[in-house]
Amino acid sequence: MQYKRILLKLSGEALMGEKQYGIDSKRLAEYAEEIKDVAEKGVEVAIVIGGGNIFRGLTGAATGMDRVQGDHMGMLATVINGLALQSALEMQGVQTRLQSAIQINEVAEPFIRRRAMRHLEKGRVVIFGGGTGNPYFTTDSAAVLRAIEIEADVILKGTRVDGIYTSDPEKDKNATKFDTISFADVLLKGLKVMDTTAFTLSQENELPIVVFDMNKTGNLMKLVEGENIGTVVNI
């Protein structure tokens, strides 16, 4: 295996599948199967999921809602998605723990770094919900922060695009893909990989990011086996 411990970042929108909002049970089951296959190979898997399929704090703020209130709603949305993914994984026999940055003791463990690492060492998949626990921070920032804390080897950002391009490949047919790119070049070219706070935190801690298409069956396994999938962002 190319990596021993990974942090998989999934967007909330990815869970919608073909729906306009909410959670597509078919897409959820597909993701759970992909994660199960990787975990069975001995790779330690931690996951951070967004909440955009349910609620976005920024969207609420744009319509006049208090930003802090909206962000707290978004954090709760990530816990809902975490519970859904936990259920899908456990239906496939994968031992899973959900840890939340905001205390919801009836449904999730509080985030405790040493406990999370112990779960990973025991082969359990750990899902981190609740973002960072603070408003004004995205789940991208939460993913980088948790990856650093648990000493992950890499952040794997699963998207619907198969890597980083010179421009949006869904709008520009002439866009070309990067196989590898440095943190400095991403900033220089103004490419959108993560929000600036998350990206800078990853750069400062020399934590590589791989952007890949999570919706293509087998891509996650190919990545951890060392195949050249997606785009690698490194120093």
FENQUIDA-V292590 format. One record per pair of residues at least 4 apart in sequence whose C-alpha atoms are under 6 Angstrom apart, sorted by the first residue. I is the first residue (numbers start at 1). GAP is how many residues later the second one is. Records with the same first field share a line. If there is no record, write none. Layout:
BEGIN
I: GAP  GAP
END
This chain:
BEGIN
1: 223  224
2: 222  223  224
3: 221
4: 39
5: 38  39  147  148
6: 39  146  147  148
7: 39  40  140  148
8: 39  147  148
9: 38  39  40  148
10: 39  148
11: 38  39
12: 38  39  40  41
13: 39  40
15: 8  9
16: 5  6  7  8
17: 7  10
21: 32
22: 31  32
29: 59
32: 4  56  57
38: 183
39: 4
44: 76
45: 80
46: 79  80  81
47: 80
48: 80  95
50: 28  89
51: 23  26  27
52: 4
54: 23
55: 19
56: 18
57: 13  14  17
60: 5  10
61: 4  5  6
68: 67
71: 64
75: 55  56
78: 51  52
79: 50  51
82: 4
89: 5
90: 4
95: 29
96: 28  29  30
97: 29
98: 10  28  29
99: 9  10  11  12  29  30
100: 8  10  11  28  29  30
101: 10  29  31  32
102: 28  31
103: 7
104: 4
105: 4
119: 5
120: 4
131: 8  11
132: 10
139: 4
140: 58
141: 57
147: 4  5
154: 54  55
155: 54
156: 53  54
157: 53  54
158: 54  55  56
159: 54  55
160: 53
161: 52
162: 50  51  68
163: 48  49  67  68
164: 13  14  67
165: 10  11  12  13
166: 9  10
167: 8
168: 4
169: 4  6
178: 53
179: 52
180: 51  52  53
181: 52
182: 51  52  53
183: 51  52
185: 4
186: 4  5
194: 5
196: 4
202: 5
208: 25  26
209: 23  24
210: 21  22
211: 19  20
212: 18
222: 5
223: 4  6
END
